[in-house]
Amino acid sequence: MQETAQMAAWVFTEPDEYQQSQVGSETVYRCFLISQDREGIYLIVAKYDSEYIRYLREAAYTSLNPSLMKMFRCGPWRVWRKSHIKELGPILLAMATKLGC
């Protein structure tokens, strides 16, 4: 639940161009969040479209078909398991490379 609120706040405040990509003719947006719950690390991917951004940012926005953000959770990777960290490391490196971090 906390991750959902954090993601919605992030979508509301951050510039859109950093998260957008083309999927066919559709423009989609994605945000990635790394979360830890005790000894487990999770990767959460949020996917949304421009209508969801309008819903968050425009107080008077109404729609018969409201757009929603979809969140996908991967994990847990256990911090005390060497094999899990060996698997997670390249994933995080690929994300950082793709996002230009």
N, C-alpha and C positions, 0 to 999 in steps of 0.2 A: 504494500500500500504506500509506504514512504517513497519508494522508487518511482511510482506513478506520479505522485505529487511533484517530486523533483524534476521528472522528465517534462511534465506540463509547464512548470515554471521555466525550465531551460528553453523549451520551444517558444514560449511567450517572449523571452528576453533576448535571445540570440539572433543574429542575422541569418536569414534563410539560405543564402547562397552557399554557405559552407557545408550544408547538409543535403543539398539537392542532387539528384541524379535522374537520368532518363531511363525508363523501363518501357520500351516500345514507344508509343506516342504519349505516354503518361509521365508527368513529372512527379516523382516521389521524393520524400525527405526521410532521412534516417538519422537517428542519434544513438550513440553508444554510451552505455554507462557500466562501469565496473563497480560491483558491489560486494561487500564482505558480510557474511553472517556467521559469527563465531569462527570456525576453522574452514568455512567454505567460501570460495570466491565464485561469483556469478558474473556472467556477461549478459547484459540486457540490451536488446536492440529494439528501438521504437521506430515504427514506420507510420507515416501520416502524409496527408496531401495538403494543398494550399487552402482547401475549404476548412480544414481543422485549424490552420493558422488564423484564418479569418474569424472562426468561432471564438478563439481565445482572445484575439486582439480587438475585435469590434463589438462594443457593448450592445449595439442595436442589431447585430447579425441574427437573422432567422433563416431557417431552411426546413423544407418538408422532408428532406433526406439528409439529416446532419451527418457529418463526417466524424469518424472516431479515430483515435490513435490506437494502433495495435502494438502490443509489446510481446516480445519473444525472449524467454529466459533460457540461457545455456548454463550448465553446471549442475552441481557444484564441482569445483576442483578443490581438493583438500590441500591445505597449505603444508601439511606434514607428510604428504606423499610425494616423493621425488618424481615419480612417473607422471603425476598430475601437473606438477609445475613444469616438467619438460614438455608436456603437451600444450600447456597454456602459454608459455613463453613465445613460441613462434606465432601463435594467434595474435597476441598483443603486439608483437613486432610488425606483423602484416597490417594490423589496424593503424598503428602509428605511421607506417610508411604510406599507406593509402590516404590517410587524413593529413599528411604533411606535418606531423608533430615534430 
